Amino acid sequence: VLENLTTLEKLRQGLLQLNEQPEALRAVLAEAETVLKPQLAASSYGEAELRIVVDDELERSLVWCDKKVLLQVLINIGQNAARFTEKGFVEISATVADAADSSESSTVSRSHDEIQIVVSDSVNTEHSWSVTKRGEEENQTSFRATSDDAQNQGILHVTFAVRDTGPGIAEEFQSKVFDRYESNGGTGLGMYLTKLQVRQMSSEVKVTSPWDPSRSGAEFAFTVALRARPINLESSAPRLSQNGSSTSTSLKNQAAFDAADSGSLPKRLFKDHLRVLIVDDQAMNLALIHRTLQNHVNSTWRITKATTAEAAVEAFKLEEPFDIMIVDEHYGSSTAMLGSQAVVQIRAAQAMSNDDVEVSGGSGSAPTRSPVIISCTGNASQEGEHLMACGMTGVWNKPFPSFAPTGTQELPPFHIDLLKFCSKEDRHDLLSPVGLSILHTME
């Protein structure tokens, strides 16, 4: 809700511009799946499934889009669908639309190099667009093309749709579903924000209910024109994203990838049976992080959960040493202990324990290794410096970095961060031989 309110205010002030980067849509939809899957499972008691559908052509392409905006739209619509779907499925799809079906007349404005595209509703009508480089307002290049040429010039009309098999939306309510504060069980902000964000992408969300005459349910869909280029699937040099951005560096050690199947590589970077503590006051966040670690990092990890910073300190003192800790910063009331305060205590307790081992001449138990402690906060940009000063190994903005590759044969940003954090804490003992080899290429 807070994120929706913040985005609304920035949109109202005209402070939000689309920040388009090349993205693999399969990876973008996978991030939406990570957020929505546990919510659908909880609301349907496991009776409904989440489906992800991506066109083959889009599987083979990178498209230029604002991933954050697109994700917020799909998640807001998906959460609405999950809330009312008790059986059947919720489906999120990205498909290439035919030129004739791409939508009515619309103007598509792009922040990257100020691209402006005008699309007609007639398949026989010529399409036109102009390109103005930043800082070259007087130097405009214009050219015309038919609708068939648009795709050749690198434009794909992509339809995003969220369908469900819930009870559907009554016809008299369909015209109000995007109104502010109009809601049946929610805050009334999500769908209103969705309308504004899709308009920012120069499109309109259309609701159809029922979307199939043979069943109940609703469909929310919108079509946008996106720049695209094919992915070279035959590339012989796997790439490793250094910082989660679109820029990547080729692996110096090809043997690291040769040692593992590329599809299973992210699950072979860390040793088995590591002990992990995740701390958050929201049950859904705990479930989300737990599921991500189990499904996308290592299914053998032994995971402990805590819901307060105080409980995290107690768990650290009473349990076997943790290898990795993922700690939320804020917990409910303003008087509750902060995650950073807990980490200060944990680091101090560890240092004191290791000092006692040194004083005793090394007899008895060996000094404990420093755990990798990651702050997972919703305000990383403003709190990051303070959190690092309190003893965090690293800081993630909620929910966490993508666990899906950002391009062909790239290691996911989530895994890259974990590798770097283990190295920073001198915990190379947590990495598998494959993980050590890949870390070597990053340093």
C-alpha positions, -999 to +999 in steps of 0.1 A: +000+000+000+028+024+009+046+017-024+013+023-043+007+056-025+043+068-031+040+059-068+007+077-071+021+109-056+052+108-080+029+102-110+007+131-099+038+154-097+051+141-130+083+128-114+082+093-128+097+086-162+099+053-179+134+038-175+136+013-203+162-014-203+166-046-224+148-074-205+138-111-211+101-112-205+102-148-192+125-135-164+102-105-157+071-128-154+091-152-133+096-124-107+058-117-107+053-154-102+075-154-071+054-128-055+020-141-066+024-179-062+023-180-024-005-155-022-026-176-046-018-208-027-029-191+006-061-177-008-071-209-026-058-233+000-037-249-028-067-255-050-056-230-078-025-229-098-005-200-113+004-203-150+030-183-169+027-182-207+053-165-230+052-166-268+081-184-285+090-152-303+093-133-270+113-162-255+139-155-283+139-117-279+150-090-255+125-061-252+130-026-240+107-019-211+106-004-176+107-037-156+097-021-123+066-004-137+056-036-157+061-058-126+040-034-104+012-035-130+012-073-134+015-079-096-014-055-088-036-072-113-024-106-103-031-099-066-066-089-074-071-121-094-055-143-067-078-128-040-110-141-057-098-173-074-105-204-052-102-231-078-088-234-113-060-210-122-046-175-126-027-171-159-002-143-167+007-142-204+029-122-228+021-127-264+029-110-297-003-093-310-012-092-347-010-057-361-047-057-368-054-066-332-027-045-315-053-019-303-070+012-313-051+044-322-025+050-295+006+071-290+036+054-275+062+077-259+096+063-249+120+080-226+151+062-241+164+085-268+130+101-268+113+076-292+078+085-302+057+060-321+022+065-336+002+034-344-029+035-365-059+012-361-059+002-398-036-026-410-033-009-444-025+026-430+011+036-429+027+038-394+052+066-386+075+074-358+103+099-351+135+097-332+150+126-313+184+121-295+187+137-261+200+172-265+192+174-302+157+189-302+161+205-336+176+175-353+147+151-358+148+122-381+115+110-395+107+080-416+076+060-426+069+023-427+040+000-433+028-021-404+047-051-417+079-031-416+074-021-380+085-055-368+115-055-391+125-022-376+125-038-341+090-031-328+068-058-313+033-053-302+031-073-270-002-081-252+001-087-215-030-104-200-040-117-166-068-142-166-085-160-138-112-186-131-128-167-102-164-155-100-158-128-126-168-091-125-204-080-129-210-059-160-222-029-140-190-029-120-166-033-149-166+004-157-158+013-121-131-013-113-103+012-121-118+040-101-099+052-070-111+036-038-134+013-056-126-021-043-141-054-030-117-065-003-086-043-011-075-007-006-089+006-039-055+019-050-039-010-069-062-010-099-064+028-101-026+029-101-025+002-127-047+023-150-023+053-147+008+032-152-005+015-183-015+049-197+021+059-190+031+031-213+006+046-238-020+019-236-053+011-218-062-018-197-093-036-209-114-059-187-134-088-201-157-109-180-163-136-187-133-140-210-145-175-221-182-183-226-177-217-211-164-206-178-165-177-152-136-154-145-121-121-157-093-110-180-073-078-177-052-071-208-032-043-225-010-041-256+021-020-258+046-014-286+081-024-274+115-022-291+129-056-294+159-075-308+165-113-311+186-131-286+215-150-300+208-184-285+239-199-301+263-176-282+292-197-272+304-174-244+281-176-213+278-142-196+278-133-160+261-101-148+284-083-124+258-061-108+224-072-120+224-046-147+221-052-184+259-050-188+276-083-184+312-097-185+321-129-202+333-157-179+371-160-179+369-195-166+347-215-191+353-246-170+330-232-144+301-235-167+314-267-183+313-283-149+275-277-145+245-278-167+235-242-174+199-247-162+210-261-129+240-239-124+223-214-099+215-244-076+251-257-076+269-226-063+266-232-026+272-262-003+244-283+010+228-282+045+238-246+053+219-230+082+199-200+074+179-176+096+152-154+080+136-127+101+104-107+091+072-098+108+051-106+078+043-143+073+040-139+035+075-124+033+089-153+053+072-178+030+084-159-001+120-159+010+118-195+022+103-207-010+129-188-031+158-202-012+144-237-014+134-236-051+161-215-066+193-217-044+195-250-025+167-273-014+188-289+014+193-257+034+180-258+069+159-227+074+148-211+107+122-183+108+118-155+133+092-127+134+110-102+156+145-087+160+145-099+196+138-135+185+166-132+160+191-124+188+178-153+209+180-177+180+216-167+174+225-173+210+206-206+215+209-224+181+239-238+162+257-210+144+239-197+113+258-194+080+234-168+064+209-144+080+183-124+060+169-097+084+141-072+079+147-038+094+113-026+107+088-046+128+053-034+135+053-007+161+078+022+163+091+009+197+100-026+184+137-034+181+151-028+147+169-054+126+201-033+127+200-031+165+197-069+166+227-073+143+248-050+165+241-073+194+247-104+173+281-091+161+290-081+196+280-115+211+300-133+184+331-111+190+329-117+228+325-155+223+355-156+201+375-135+225+367-160+252+381-188+230+413-169+225+417-162+262+413-199+270+442-207+247+421-222+219+410-252+241+374-264+237+353-251+208+368-232+178+359-196+171+327-193+152+328-179+116+311-147+109+276-152+094+267-135+062+240-110+073+218-093+047+193-066+055+162-069+034+144-035+037+119-015+017+141+017+020+175+005+010+185+038-008+181+059+023+190+033+050+218+015+033+248+034+047+234+032+083+227-005+079+262-013+066+276+006+096+256-016+120+273-047+107+254-059+077+273-077+050+250-063+024+216-047+018+187-058-004+157-037-014+125-057-008+116-082-018+151-090-031+171-091-064+158-112-093+164-149-090+159-152-128+187-145-153+185-110-168+197-122-202+208-152-222+229-175-200+234-150-173+237-158-136+207-143-117+215-111-097+202-128-065+230-155-068+256-130-078+249-110-046+251-141-024+285-150-039+298-115-033+285-114+002+301-147+011+334-134-003+331-101+016+326-120+049+354-144+040+330-173+040+344-191+010+337-223+029+299-218+021+306-222-017+308-253-038+337-258-062+315-245-090+307-214-069+343-208-061+353-210-097+327-185-107+336-162-078+372-163-091+360-149-124+342-120-107+372-108-086 
